[in-house]
Amino acid sequence: MMENVEVIALAVIGLAALISSAWVLRARSLVDRAVGLDVTVAVLVNGLAVFAALSDDDVFLELILLTVVLSFLGTVAVSRFIQRRGE
Amino acid sequence: MSILDVVSAFLFLVGAAFTLISAIGLHRMPDTFRRLHVATKPATFSIACTFVAAAIQLGDRAEASILVVALVLQFITAPVAAHLLGYSVEGESPTPRSDVSEGEPDQSGNDPTTPSS
């Protein structure tokens, strides 16, 4: 029962990952692309959490922590780059 | 199947649904600022639901505490990242809202939608 629910949730999250990756490819400006990458990383973190519960493995939890921190640092770096591009 | 299993199954499904909503919202929103809204609020809510469900399902204090730390980190960093991205929008939104386009000037006296760079 629990496994079925987790697999269904993983399937929905995989569909969301496809849709947000399509947005990253389709976006017309750099800010839109950064927003799309932000959503894609959020989708990835969701999938990792569901997979951690499904596989009952510790490794995915540290992976989640690292992904959250790296996504924040990446977004900050991209936004500083966009703001200073014209200088 | 205990009541905790029911709660965590419900939270898994709600989190997955909100993840899908935030991915679809990227394509549906007409404007970069509304896309930023969709990138922070539903995404953070879905992460909260999924993490709580995973913490219930893992059922170990050491593992649940890592999830709590990651959740607090996400709640702190998501608005900051969206705020920084909002500052770097250079007047490229196709449908500017007349009530916010005048805007409060930021502390350096610049219009926030057009950074002087």
N, CA and C atoms of all chains as a GROMACS GRO file, in nm:
protein
  612
    1MET      N    1   0.083  -0.121   0.000
    1MET     CA    2   0.000   0.000   0.000
    1MET      C    3   0.087   0.126   0.000
    2MET      N    4   0.175   0.136   0.103
    2MET     CA    5   0.263   0.253   0.112
    2MET      C    6   0.354   0.263  -0.010
    3GLU      N    7   0.404   0.146  -0.055
    3GLU     CA    8   0.491   0.147  -0.174
    3GLU      C    9   0.416   0.197  -0.296
    4ASN      N   10   0.288   0.157  -0.308
    4ASN     CA   11   0.211   0.202  -0.424
    4ASN      C   12   0.196   0.354  -0.424
    5VAL      N   13   0.164   0.409  -0.304
    5VAL     CA   14   0.149   0.554  -0.296
    5VAL      C   15   0.278   0.625  -0.332
    6GLU      N   16   0.392   0.570  -0.280
    6GLU     CA   17   0.520   0.637  -0.309
    6GLU      C   18   0.554   0.629  -0.456
    7VAL      N   19   0.523   0.515  -0.520
    7VAL     CA   20   0.553   0.504  -0.663
    7VAL      C   21   0.466   0.598  -0.745
    8ILE      N   22   0.339   0.612  -0.704
    8ILE     CA   23   0.252   0.708  -0.775
    8ILE      C   24   0.305   0.849  -0.759
    9ALA      N   25   0.346   0.885  -0.634
    9ALA     CA   26   0.401   1.019  -0.612
    9ALA      C   27   0.527   1.040  -0.694
   10LEU      N   28   0.612   0.936  -0.704
   10LEU     CA   29   0.734   0.950  -0.785
   10LEU      C   30   0.699   0.970  -0.932
   11ALA      N   31   0.595   0.902  -0.981
   11ALA     CA   32   0.556   0.919  -1.121
   11ALA      C   33   0.510   1.061  -1.147
   12VAL      N   34   0.427   1.116  -1.054
   12VAL     CA   35   0.379   1.254  -1.071
   12VAL      C   36   0.496   1.351  -1.068
   13ILE      N   37   0.592   1.326  -0.975
   13ILE     CA   38   0.707   1.416  -0.964
   13ILE      C   39   0.794   1.406  -1.089
   14GLY      N   40   0.804   1.286  -1.148
   14GLY     CA   41   0.880   1.273  -1.271
   14GLY      C   42   0.818   1.350  -1.386
   15LEU      N   43   0.683   1.348  -1.392
   15LEU     CA   44   0.613   1.428  -1.493
   15LEU      C   45   0.641   1.577  -1.472
   16ALA      N   46   0.638   1.620  -1.344
   16ALA     CA   47   0.668   1.760  -1.314
   16ALA      C   48   0.811   1.794  -1.354
   17ALA      N   49   0.905   1.702  -1.335
   17ALA     CA   50   1.044   1.727  -1.374
   17ALA      C   51   1.055   1.746  -1.525
   18LEU      N   52   0.982   1.664  -1.602
   18LEU     CA   53   0.983   1.680  -1.748
   18LEU      C   54   0.928   1.817  -1.787
   19ILE      N   55   0.816   1.857  -1.724
   19ILE     CA   56   0.752   1.984  -1.762
   19ILE      C   57   0.843   2.102  -1.729
   20SER      N   58   0.906   2.100  -1.608
   20SER     CA   59   0.988   2.216  -1.572
   20SER      C   60   1.119   2.215  -1.652
   21SER      N   61   1.172   2.098  -1.690
   21SER     CA   62   1.290   2.096  -1.777
   21SER      C   63   1.256   2.152  -1.914
   22ALA      N   64   1.134   2.123  -1.962
   22ALA     CA   65   1.091   2.180  -2.090
   22ALA      C   66   1.086   2.332  -2.081
   23TRP      N   67   1.046   2.385  -1.963
   23TRP     CA   68   1.047   2.530  -1.948
   23TRP      C   69   1.188   2.586  -1.951
   24VAL      N   70   1.284   2.515  -1.889
   24VAL     CA   71   1.422   2.563  -1.891
   24VAL      C   72   1.473   2.573  -2.035
   25LEU      N   73   1.435   2.476  -2.120
   25LEU     CA   74   1.479   2.481  -2.260
   25LEU      C   75   1.405   2.589  -2.338
   26ARG      N   76   1.280   2.619  -2.299
   26ARG     CA   77   1.195   2.706  -2.378
   26ARG      C   78   1.207   2.853  -2.339
   27ALA      N   79   1.262   2.882  -2.221
   27ALA     CA   80   1.258   3.017  -2.167
   27ALA      C   81   1.330   3.114  -2.258
   28ARG      N   82   1.278   3.237  -2.265
   28ARG     CA   83   1.334   3.334  -2.357
   28ARG      C   84   1.441   3.422  -2.292
   29SER      N   85   1.434   3.440  -2.161
   29SER     CA   86   1.535   3.526  -2.099
   29SER      C   87   1.611   3.447  -1.992
   30LEU      N   88   1.722   3.508  -1.949
   30LEU     CA   89   1.809   3.440  -1.853
   30LEU      C   90   1.742   3.427  -1.717
   31VAL      N   91   1.663   3.529  -1.677
   31VAL     CA   92   1.596   3.522  -1.547
   31VAL      C   93   1.493   3.410  -1.548
   32ASP      N   94   1.418   3.399  -1.660
   32ASP     CA   95   1.319   3.291  -1.670
   32ASP      C   96   1.386   3.155  -1.660
   33ARG      N   97   1.503   3.145  -1.722
   33ARG     CA   98   1.574   3.017  -1.718
   33ARG      C   99   1.620   2.986  -1.576
   34ALA      N  100   1.665   3.089  -1.502
   34ALA     CA  101   1.708   3.067  -1.364
   34ALA      C  102   1.589   3.026  -1.277
   35VAL      N  103   1.472   3.089  -1.302
   35VAL     CA  104   1.352   3.050  -1.227
   35VAL      C  105   1.316   2.905  -1.257
   36GLY      N  106   1.325   2.868  -1.385
   36GLY     CA  107   1.296   2.729  -1.422
   36GLY      C  108   1.391   2.632  -1.358
   37LEU      N  109   1.519   2.669  -1.349
   37LEU     CA  110   1.615   2.580  -1.283
   37LEU      C  111   1.585   2.567  -1.134
   38ASP      N  112   1.539   2.678  -1.073
   38ASP     CA  113   1.501   2.674  -0.932
   38ASP      C  114   1.388   2.573  -0.910
   39VAL      N  115   1.286   2.581  -0.996
   39VAL     CA  116   1.173   2.487  -0.984
   39VAL      C  117   1.221   2.344  -1.010
   40THR      N  118   1.310   2.328  -1.108
   40THR     CA  119   1.359   2.192  -1.138
   40THR      C  120   1.432   2.133  -1.019
   41VAL      N  121   1.511   2.216  -0.949
   41VAL     CA  122   1.582   2.164  -0.831
   41VAL      C  123   1.484   2.132  -0.720
   42ALA      N  124   1.377   2.214  -0.705
   42ALA     CA  125   1.276   2.184  -0.603
   42ALA      C  126   1.208   2.050  -0.634
   43VAL      N  127   1.180   2.026  -0.763
   43VAL     CA  128   1.120   1.899  -0.804
   43VAL      C  129   1.216   1.783  -0.773
   44LEU      N  130   1.345   1.807  -0.800
   44LEU     CA  131   1.446   1.704  -0.773
   44LEU      C  132   1.454   1.671  -0.624
   45VAL      N  133   1.447   1.776  -0.538
   45VAL     CA  134   1.452   1.753  -0.393
   45VAL      C  135   1.330   1.674  -0.346
   46ASN      N  136   1.213   1.708  -0.404
   46ASN     CA  137   1.092   1.631  -0.373
   46ASN      C  138   1.109   1.485  -0.408
   47GLY      N  139   1.161   1.460  -0.529
   47GLY     CA  140   1.181   1.321  -0.571
   47GLY      C  141   1.279   1.248  -0.482
   48LEU      N  142   1.385   1.319  -0.438
   48LEU     CA  143   1.482   1.256  -0.349
   48LEU      C  144   1.420   1.218  -0.216
   49ALA      N  145   1.331   1.308  -0.164
   49ALA     CA  146   1.268   1.277  -0.035
   49ALA      C  147   1.177   1.155  -0.047
   50VAL      N  148   1.099   1.149  -0.156
   50VAL     CA  149   1.011   1.034  -0.175
   50VAL      C  150   1.095   0.907  -0.192
   51PHE      N  151   1.206   0.920  -0.266
   51PHE     CA  152   1.289   0.802  -0.289
   51PHE      C  153   1.359   0.757  -0.161
   52ALA      N  154   1.394   0.854  -0.073
   52ALA     CA  155   1.453   0.817   0.056
   52ALA      C  156   1.355   0.735   0.138
   53ALA      N  157   1.226   0.776   0.135
   53ALA     CA  158   1.125   0.700   0.210
   53ALA      C  159   1.101   0.564   0.145
   54LEU      N  160   1.110   0.560   0.011
   54LEU     CA  161   1.082   0.434  -0.059
   54LEU      C  162   1.193   0.332  -0.036
   55SER      N  163   1.319   0.380  -0.039
   55SER     CA  164   1.431   0.286  -0.029
   55SER      C  165   1.483   0.271   0.113
   56ASP      N  166   1.436   0.360   0.207
   56ASP     CA  167   1.478   0.352   0.346
   56ASP      C  168   1.630   0.360   0.361
   57ASP      N  169   1.689   0.458   0.291
   57ASP     CA  170   1.834   0.470   0.286
   57ASP      C  171   1.874   0.609   0.336
   58ASP      N  172   1.980   0.616   0.420
   58ASP     CA  173   2.026   0.743   0.478
   58ASP      C  174   2.090   0.836   0.376
   59VAL      N  175   2.153   0.778   0.275
   59VAL     CA  176   2.239   0.857   0.187
   59VAL      C  177   2.160   0.969   0.121
   60PHE      N  178   2.033   0.943   0.090
   60PHE     CA  179   1.954   1.041   0.018
   60PHE      C  180   1.927   1.164   0.103
   61LEU      N  181   1.929   1.150   0.237
   61LEU     CA  182   1.902   1.265   0.322
   61LEU      C  183   2.015   1.366   0.314
   62GLU      N  184   2.141   1.318   0.318
   62GLU     CA  185   2.253   1.411   0.302
   62GLU      C  186   2.254   1.470   0.162
   63LEU      N  187   2.210   1.391   0.064
   63LEU     CA  188   2.200   1.442  -0.073
   63LEU      C  189   2.098   1.555  -0.080
   64ILE      N  190   1.986   1.541  -0.006
   64ILE     CA  191   1.884   1.646  -0.003
   64ILE      C  192   1.941   1.775   0.053
   65LEU      N  193   2.013   1.763   0.168
   65LEU     CA  194   2.072   1.880   0.232
   65LEU      C  195   2.167   1.951   0.137
   66LEU      N  196   2.255   1.873   0.072
   66LEU     CA  197   2.352   1.930  -0.022
   66LEU      C  198   2.281   1.997  -0.138
   67THR      N  199   2.176   1.935  -0.190
   67THR     CA  200   2.108   1.991  -0.307
   67THR      C  201   2.041   2.124  -0.274
   68VAL      N  202   1.980   2.132  -0.154
   68VAL     CA  203   1.916   2.258  -0.114
   68VAL      C  204   2.019   2.370  -0.106
   69VAL      N  205   2.133   2.343  -0.040
   69VAL     CA  206   2.235   2.448  -0.024
   69VAL      C  207   2.292   2.488  -0.160
   70LEU      N  208   2.324   2.388  -0.244
   70LEU     CA  209   2.385   2.419  -0.374
   70LEU      C  210   2.288   2.494  -0.464
   71SER      N  211   2.158   2.463  -0.454
   71SER     CA  212   2.063   2.534  -0.539
   71SER      C  213   2.055   2.681  -0.498
   72PHE      N  214   2.060   2.707  -0.366
   72PHE     CA  215   2.058   2.848  -0.322
   72PHE      C  216   2.182   2.921  -0.370
   73LEU      N  217   2.299   2.858  -0.352
   73LEU     CA  218   2.423   2.925  -0.395
   73LEU      C  219   2.423   2.950  -0.546
   74GLY      N  220   2.372   2.854  -0.623
   74GLY     CA  221   2.367   2.870  -0.768
   74GLY      C  222   2.276   2.983  -0.809
   75THR      N  223   2.158   2.992  -0.743
   75THR     CA  224   2.065   3.100  -0.778
   75THR      C  225   2.123   3.236  -0.745
   76VAL      N  226   2.188   3.245  -0.628
   76VAL     CA  227   2.251   3.373  -0.591
   76VAL      C  228   2.359   3.410  -0.691
   77ALA      N  229   2.441   3.313  -0.731
   77ALA     CA  230   2.548   3.341  -0.827
   77ALA      C  231   2.492   3.387  -0.960
   78VAL      N  232   2.386   3.320  -1.008
   78VAL     CA  233   2.328   3.357  -1.138
   78VAL      C  234   2.267   3.496  -1.131
   79SER      N  235   2.199   3.529  -1.018
   79SER     CA  236   2.134   3.660  -1.013
   79SER      C  237   2.238   3.771  -1.001
   80ARG      N  238   2.348   3.746  -0.927
   80ARG     CA  239   2.454   3.848  -0.922
   80ARG      C  240   2.515   3.866  -1.060
   81PHE      N  241   2.532   3.754  -1.133
   81PHE     CA  242   2.587   3.762  -1.268
   81PHE      C  243   2.497   3.845  -1.360
   82ILE      N  244   2.365   3.823  -1.350
   82ILE     CA  245   2.274   3.898  -1.437
   82ILE      C  246   2.276   4.046  -1.402
   83GLN      N  247   2.284   4.077  -1.271
   83GLN     CA  248   2.281   4.217  -1.233
   83GLN      C  249   2.407   4.290  -1.273
   84ARG      N  250   2.521   4.220  -1.274
   84ARG     CA  251   2.648   4.288  -1.305
   84ARG      C  252   2.689   4.272  -1.449
   85ARG      N  253   2.603   4.213  -1.532
   85ARG     CA  254   2.643   4.182  -1.668
   85ARG      C  255   2.675   4.308  -1.747
   86GLY      N  256   2.600   4.418  -1.720
   86GLY     CA  257   2.617   4.536  -1.802
   86GLY      C  258   2.736   4.622  -1.764
   87GLU      N  259   2.803   4.592  -1.654
   87GLU     CA  260   2.910   4.682  -1.606
   87GLU      C  261   3.037   4.669  -1.688
   88MET      N  262  -0.200  -0.119   0.869
   88MET     CA  263  -0.175   0.018   0.823
   88MET      C  264  -0.223   0.116   0.928
   89SER      N  265  -0.131   0.186   0.987
   89SER     CA  266  -0.166   0.273   1.099
   89SER      C  267  -0.211   0.410   1.047
   90ILE      N  268  -0.252   0.494   1.145
   90ILE     CA  269  -0.299   0.628   1.108
   90ILE      C  270  -0.184   0.713   1.056
   91LEU      N  271  -0.061   0.688   1.106
   91LEU     CA  272   0.055   0.763   1.057
   91LEU      C  273   0.081   0.733   0.910
   92ASP      N  274   0.058   0.607   0.871
   92ASP     CA  275   0.076   0.572   0.730
   92ASP      C  276  -0.023   0.647   0.642
   93VAL      N  277  -0.148   0.658   0.692
   93VAL     CA  278  -0.249   0.730   0.614
   93VAL      C  279  -0.210   0.876   0.598
   94VAL      N  280  -0.164   0.936   0.711
   94VAL     CA  281  -0.124   1.077   0.706
   94VAL      C  282  -0.008   1.096   0.609
   95SER      N  283   0.092   1.008   0.617
   95SER     CA  284   0.208   1.030   0.532
   95SER      C  285   0.176   1.000   0.386
   96ALA      N  286   0.086   0.905   0.360
   96ALA     CA  287   0.046   0.880   0.221
   96ALA      C  288  -0.026   1.002   0.164
   97PHE      N  289  -0.115   1.061   0.246
   97PHE     CA  290  -0.185   1.182   0.203
   97PHE      C  291  -0.087   1.295   0.174
   98LEU      N  292   0.013   1.312   0.264
   98LEU     CA  293   0.109   1.421   0.245
   98LEU      C  294   0.196   1.397   0.123
   99PHE      N  295   0.232   1.270   0.097
   99PHE     CA  296   0.308   1.241  -0.026
   99PHE      C  297   0.230   1.283  -0.148
  100LEU      N  298   0.101   1.249  -0.151
  100LEU     CA  299   0.021   1.280  -0.270
  100LEU      C  300   0.001   1.430  -0.285
  101VAL      N  301  -0.022   1.501  -0.171
  101VAL     CA  302  -0.038   1.646  -0.179
  101VAL      C  303   0.091   1.712  -0.228
  102GLY      N  304   0.207   1.664  -0.174
  102GLY     CA  305   0.335   1.720  -0.218
  102GLY      C  306   0.359   1.697  -0.366
  103ALA      N  307   0.327   1.577  -0.415
  103ALA     CA  308   0.348   1.549  -0.557
  103ALA      C  309   0.256   1.635  -0.642
  104ALA      N  310   0.130   1.654  -0.597
  104ALA     CA  311   0.037   1.736  -0.674
  104ALA      C  312   0.084   1.880  -0.680
  105PHE      N  313   0.135   1.934  -0.568
  105PHE     CA  314   0.180   2.073  -0.572
  105PHE      C  315   0.308   2.089  -0.654
  106THR      N  316   0.393   1.983  -0.656
  106THR     CA  317   0.509   1.988  -0.745
  106THR      C  318   0.465   2.001  -0.890
  107LEU      N  319   0.364   1.921  -0.927
  107LEU     CA  320   0.312   1.927  -1.064
  107LEU      C  321   0.251   2.064  -1.092
  108ILE      N  322   0.179   2.120  -0.993
  108ILE     CA  323   0.118   2.252  -1.011
  108ILE      C  324   0.225   2.357  -1.034
  109SER      N  325   0.335   2.351  -0.958
  109SER     CA  326   0.436   2.455  -0.975
  109SER      C  327   0.509   2.438  -1.108
  110ALA      N  328   0.522   2.314  -1.159
  110ALA     CA  329   0.586   2.297  -1.289
  110ALA      C  330   0.495   2.345  -1.401
  111ILE      N  331   0.364   2.318  -1.389
  111ILE     CA  332   0.272   2.364  -1.492
  111ILE      C  333   0.259   2.516  -1.487
  112GLY      N  334   0.262   2.572  -1.365
  112GLY     CA  335   0.250   2.716  -1.350
  112GLY      C  336   0.359   2.794  -1.420
  113LEU      N  337   0.479   2.735  -1.432
  113LEU     CA  338   0.586   2.803  -1.507
  113LEU      C  339   0.542   2.833  -1.649
  114HIS      N  340   0.470   2.738  -1.711
  114HIS     CA  341   0.427   2.758  -1.848
  114HIS      C  342   0.304   2.848  -1.857
  115ARG      N  343   0.223   2.851  -1.751
  115ARG     CA  344   0.095   2.920  -1.759
  115ARG      C  345   0.105   3.068  -1.723
  116MET      N  346   0.202   3.104  -1.638
  116MET     CA  347   0.206   3.241  -1.588
  116MET      C  348   0.258   3.335  -1.697
  117PRO      N  349   0.197   3.454  -1.711
  117PRO     CA  350   0.229   3.540  -1.825
  117PRO      C  351   0.355   3.625  -1.805
  118ASP      N  352   0.420   3.620  -1.689
  118ASP     CA  353   0.503   3.731  -1.645
  118ASP      C  354   0.612   3.674  -1.555
  119THR      N  355   0.732   3.732  -1.561
  119THR     CA  356   0.842   3.675  -1.482
  119THR      C  357   0.815   3.683  -1.332
  120PHE      N  358   0.750   3.792  -1.288
  120PHE     CA  359   0.725   3.804  -1.145
  120PHE      C  360   0.626   3.699  -1.096
  121ARG      N  361   0.527   3.668  -1.182
  121ARG     CA  362   0.432   3.563  -1.142
  121ARG      C  363   0.499   3.426  -1.149
  122ARG      N  364   0.595   3.411  -1.241
  122ARG     CA  365   0.670   3.285  -1.243
  122ARG      C  366   0.754   3.269  -1.116
  123LEU      N  367   0.807   3.383  -1.065
  123LEU     CA  368   0.880   3.377  -0.939
  123LEU      C  369   0.788   3.334  -0.825
  124HIS      N  370   0.665   3.386  -0.828
  124HIS     CA  371   0.567   3.344  -0.726
  124HIS      C  372   0.548   3.193  -0.730
  125VAL      N  373   0.534   3.139  -0.853
  125VAL     CA  374   0.508   2.996  -0.868
  125VAL      C  375   0.633   2.913  -0.833
  126ALA      N  376   0.751   2.976  -0.847
  126ALA     CA  377   0.873   2.903  -0.816
  126ALA      C  378   0.898   2.894  -0.668
  127THR      N  379   0.836   2.983  -0.588
  127THR     CA  380   0.864   2.979  -0.445
  127THR      C  381   0.751   2.915  -0.365
  128LYS      N  382   0.628   2.966  -0.380
  128LYS     CA  383   0.526   2.924  -0.283
  128LYS      C  384   0.481   2.779  -0.301
  129PRO      N  385   0.430   2.738  -0.420
  129PRO     CA  386   0.389   2.597  -0.429
  129PRO      C  387   0.505   2.501  -0.416
  130ALA      N  388   0.624   2.542  -0.466
  130ALA     CA  389   0.739   2.451  -0.457
  130ALA      C  390   0.779   2.429  -0.311
  131THR      N  391   0.782   2.539  -0.233
  131THR     CA  392   0.820   2.525  -0.092
  131THR      C  393   0.715   2.446  -0.014
  132PHE      N  394   0.588   2.471  -0.048
  132PHE     CA  395   0.482   2.396   0.022
  132PHE      C  396   0.490   2.247  -0.010
  133SER      N  397   0.520   2.215  -0.136
  133SER     CA  398   0.530   2.074  -0.171
  133SER      C  399   0.650   2.009  -0.103
  134ILE      N  400   0.761   2.085  -0.091
  134ILE     CA  401   0.877   2.031  -0.021
  134ILE      C  402   0.844   2.006   0.126
  135ALA      N  403   0.768   2.099   0.187
  135ALA     CA  404   0.729   2.080   0.328
  135ALA      C  405   0.646   1.953   0.345
  136CYS      N  406   0.546   1.936   0.257
  136CYS     CA  407   0.461   1.816   0.266
  136CYS      C  408   0.542   1.688   0.249
  137THR      N  409   0.628   1.686   0.146
  137THR     CA  410   0.704   1.564   0.119
  137THR      C  411   0.802   1.533   0.230
  138PHE      N  412   0.865   1.636   0.287
  138PHE     CA  413   0.964   1.611   0.392
  138PHE      C  414   0.897   1.559   0.519
  139VAL      N  415   0.782   1.618   0.554
  139VAL     CA  416   0.712   1.569   0.674
  139VAL      C  417   0.669   1.424   0.654
  140ALA      N  418   0.618   1.395   0.533
  140ALA     CA  419   0.576   1.257   0.505
  140ALA      C  420   0.695   1.161   0.509
  141ALA      N  421   0.808   1.204   0.454
  141ALA     CA  422   0.926   1.117   0.456
  141ALA      C  423   0.978   1.098   0.598
  142ALA      N  424   0.970   1.206   0.680
  142ALA     CA  425   1.016   1.194   0.818
  142ALA      C  426   0.928   1.097   0.896
  143ILE      N  427   0.795   1.102   0.871
  143ILE     CA  428   0.705   1.006   0.936
  143ILE      C  429   0.740   0.864   0.891
  144GLN      N  430   0.764   0.849   0.761
  144GLN     CA  431   0.785   0.717   0.706
  144GLN      C  432   0.919   0.658   0.749
  145LEU      N  433   1.023   0.744   0.762
  145LEU     CA  434   1.154   0.692   0.804
  145LEU      C  435   1.152   0.653   0.952
  146GLY      N  436   1.080   0.735   1.033
  146GLY     CA  437   1.056   0.696   1.170
  146GLY      C  438   1.178   0.688   1.260
  147ASP      N  439   1.284   0.758   1.222
  147ASP     CA  440   1.404   0.757   1.305
  147ASP      C  441   1.438   0.902   1.337
  148ARG      N  442   1.477   0.930   1.465
  148ARG     CA  443   1.498   1.069   1.502
  148ARG      C  444   1.617   1.131   1.430
  149ALA      N  445   1.723   1.055   1.412
  149ALA     CA  446   1.842   1.110   1.347
  149ALA      C  447   1.812   1.145   1.203
  150GLU      N  448   1.734   1.059   1.137
  150GLU     CA  449   1.703   1.086   0.997
  150GLU      C  450   1.602   1.200   0.984
  151ALA      N  451   1.503   1.203   1.076
  151ALA     CA  452   1.403   1.309   1.068
  151ALA      C  453   1.466   1.445   1.096
  152SER      N  454   1.571   1.450   1.182
  152SER     CA  455   1.630   1.581   1.214
  152SER      C  456   1.703   1.637   1.093
  153ILE      N  457   1.765   1.551   1.013
  153ILE     CA  458   1.828   1.601   0.890
  153ILE      C  459   1.723   1.663   0.798
  154LEU      N  460   1.608   1.596   0.789
  154LEU     CA  461   1.500   1.650   0.705
  154LEU      C  462   1.450   1.783   0.758
  155VAL      N  463   1.443   1.797   0.892
  155VAL     CA  464   1.397   1.924   0.949
  155VAL      C  465   1.496   2.035   0.918
  156VAL      N  466   1.626   2.005   0.929
  156VAL     CA  467   1.728   2.106   0.896
  156VAL      C  468   1.716   2.148   0.750
  157ALA      N  469   1.700   2.049   0.660
  157ALA     CA  470   1.687   2.082   0.518
  157ALA      C  471   1.562   2.164   0.492
  158LEU      N  472   1.454   2.134   0.565
  158LEU     CA  473   1.328   2.208   0.545
  158LEU      C  474   1.341   2.352   0.591
  159VAL      N  475   1.404   2.373   0.710
  159VAL     CA  476   1.424   2.509   0.759
  159VAL      C  477   1.513   2.587   0.662
  160LEU      N  478   1.618   2.521   0.612
  160LEU     CA  479   1.707   2.585   0.515
  160LEU      C  480   1.631   2.627   0.390
  161GLN      N  481   1.542   2.538   0.343
  161GLN     CA  482   1.465   2.571   0.223
  161GLN      C  483   1.371   2.689   0.249
  162PHE      N  484   1.309   2.691   0.370
  162PHE     CA  485   1.218   2.800   0.401
  162PHE      C  486   1.292   2.933   0.411
  163ILE      N  487   1.420   2.929   0.455
  163ILE     CA  488   1.494   3.054   0.464
  163ILE      C  489   1.545   3.097   0.327
  164THR      N  490   1.596   3.002   0.248
  164THR     CA  491   1.667   3.042   0.127
  164THR      C  492   1.575   3.067   0.008
  165ALA      N  493   1.457   3.004   0.002
  165ALA     CA  494   1.373   3.021  -0.117
  165ALA      C  495   1.326   3.166  -0.135
  166PRO      N  496   1.278   3.237  -0.030
  166PRO     CA  497   1.239   3.376  -0.053
  166PRO      C  498   1.358   3.465  -0.087
  167VAL      N  499   1.474   3.438  -0.026
  167VAL     CA  500   1.592   3.520  -0.055
  167VAL      C  501   1.633   3.505  -0.201
  168ALA      N  502   1.634   3.381  -0.249
  168ALA     CA  503   1.672   3.358  -0.389
  168ALA      C  504   1.572   3.422  -0.484
  169ALA      N  505   1.443   3.412  -0.452
  169ALA     CA  506   1.342   3.472  -0.539
  169ALA      C  507   1.352   3.623  -0.538
  170HIS      N  508   1.385   3.681  -0.421
  170HIS     CA  509   1.402   3.825  -0.411
  170HIS      C  510   1.518   3.872  -0.498
  171LEU      N  511   1.631   3.799  -0.490
  171LEU     CA  512   1.748   3.837  -0.572
  171LEU      C  513   1.716   3.825  -0.720
  172LEU      N  514   1.644   3.718  -0.759
  172LEU     CA  515   1.609   3.703  -0.901
  172LEU      C  516   1.514   3.812  -0.944
  173GLY      N  517   1.423   3.855  -0.854
  173GLY     CA  518   1.332   3.962  -0.887
  173GLY      C  519   1.404   4.092  -0.913
  174TYR      N  520   1.513   4.117  -0.839
  174TYR     CA  521   1.589   4.238  -0.863
  174TYR      C  522   1.659   4.236  -0.999
  175SER      N  523   1.686   4.116  -1.053
  175SER     CA  524   1.761   4.114  -1.178
  175SER      C  525   1.671   4.110  -1.301
  176VAL      N  526   1.540   4.126  -1.282
  176VAL     CA  527   1.452   4.139  -1.398
  176VAL      C  528   1.466   4.281  -1.453
  177GLU      N  529   1.511   4.293  -1.576
  177GLU     CA  530   1.540   4.426  -1.630
  177GLU      C  531   1.427   4.476  -1.717
  178GLY      N  532   1.309   4.496  -1.655
  178GLY     CA  533   1.198   4.552  -1.731
  178GLY      C  534   1.158   4.468  -1.850
  179GLU      N  535   1.176   4.336  -1.840
  179GLU     CA  536   1.148   4.252  -1.955
  179GLU      C  537   1.013   4.184  -1.945
  180SER      N  538   0.936   4.218  -1.840
  180SER     CA  539   0.810   4.148  -1.824
  180SER      C  540   0.712   4.198  -1.929
  181PRO      N  541   0.644   4.108  -2.001
  181PRO     CA  542   0.557   4.150  -2.111
  181PRO      C  543   0.432   4.224  -2.067
  182THR      N  544   0.383   4.200  -1.945
  182THR     CA  545   0.264   4.269  -1.899
  182THR      C  546   0.292   4.336  -1.766
  183PRO      N  547   0.354   4.455  -1.770
  183PRO     CA  548   0.385   4.524  -1.644
  183PRO      C  549   0.256   4.568  -1.574
  184ARG      N  550   0.252   4.551  -1.444
  184ARG     CA  551   0.134   4.592  -1.369
  184ARG      C  552   0.146   4.739  -1.335
  185SER      N  553   0.043   4.816  -1.368
  185SER     CA  554   0.054   4.960  -1.352
  185SER      C  555   0.065   4.999  -1.206
  186ASP      N  556   0.010   4.918  -1.116
  186ASP     CA  557   0.010   4.960  -0.975
  186ASP      C  558   0.143   4.933  -0.906
  187VAL      N  559   0.228   4.847  -0.963
  187VAL     CA  560   0.358   4.826  -0.900
  187VAL      C  561   0.472   4.880  -0.983
  188SER      N  562   0.447   4.924  -1.108
  188SER     CA  563   0.561   4.961  -1.193
  188SER      C  564   0.624   5.092  -1.145
  189GLU      N  565   0.545   5.178  -1.077
  189GLU     CA  566   0.606   5.298  -1.021
  189GLU      C  567   0.695   5.260  -0.904
  190GLY      N  568   0.639   5.182  -0.813
  190GLY     CA  569   0.718   5.114  -0.712
  190GLY      C  570   0.784   5.205  -0.610
  191GLU      N  571   0.818   5.148  -0.496
  191GLU     CA  572   0.899   5.219  -0.400
  191GLU      C  573   1.044   5.214  -0.447
  192PRO      N  574   1.114   5.325  -0.448
  192PRO     CA  575   1.257   5.317  -0.481
  192PRO      C  576   1.331   5.244  -0.371
  193ASP      N  577   1.433   5.169  -0.410
  193ASP     CA  578   1.510   5.102  -0.305
  193ASP      C  579   1.604   5.202  -0.239
  194GLN      N  580   1.690   5.153  -0.150
  194GLN     CA  581   1.764   5.246  -0.066
  194GLN      C  582   1.866   5.328  -0.143
  195SER      N  583   1.910   5.278  -0.260
  195SER     CA  584   2.004   5.356  -0.338
  195SER      C  585   1.932   5.453  -0.429
  196GLY      N  586   1.797   5.460  -0.421
  196GLY     CA  587   1.723   5.555  -0.500
  196GLY      C  588   1.691   5.508  -0.639
  197ASN      N  589   1.722   5.383  -0.673
  197ASN     CA  590   1.694   5.334  -0.807
  197ASN      C  591   1.558   5.269  -0.812
  198ASP      N  592   1.501   5.265  -0.933
  198ASP     CA  593   1.381   5.187  -0.953
  198ASP      C  594   1.417   5.040  -0.949
  199PRO      N  595   1.353   4.960  -0.863
  199PRO     CA  596   1.394   4.820  -0.850
  199PRO      C  597   1.377   4.739  -0.977
  200THR      N  598   1.284   4.781  -1.067
  200THR     CA  599   1.265   4.701  -1.188
  200THR      C  600   1.369   4.731  -1.294
  201THR      N  601   1.441   4.842  -1.280
  201THR     CA  602   1.547   4.870  -1.376
  201THR      C  603   1.674   4.905  -1.302
  202PRO      N  604   1.752   4.804  -1.260
  202PRO     CA  605   1.877   4.830  -1.187
  202PRO      C  606   1.973   4.910  -1.275
  203SER      N  607   2.039   5.009  -1.214
  203SER     CA  608   2.117   5.102  -1.293
  203SER      C  609   2.241   5.036  -1.351
  204SER      N  610   2.288   4.930  -1.294
  204SER     CA  611   2.406   4.854  -1.337
  204SER      C  612   2.520   4.946  -1.376
   0.00000   0.00000   0.00000
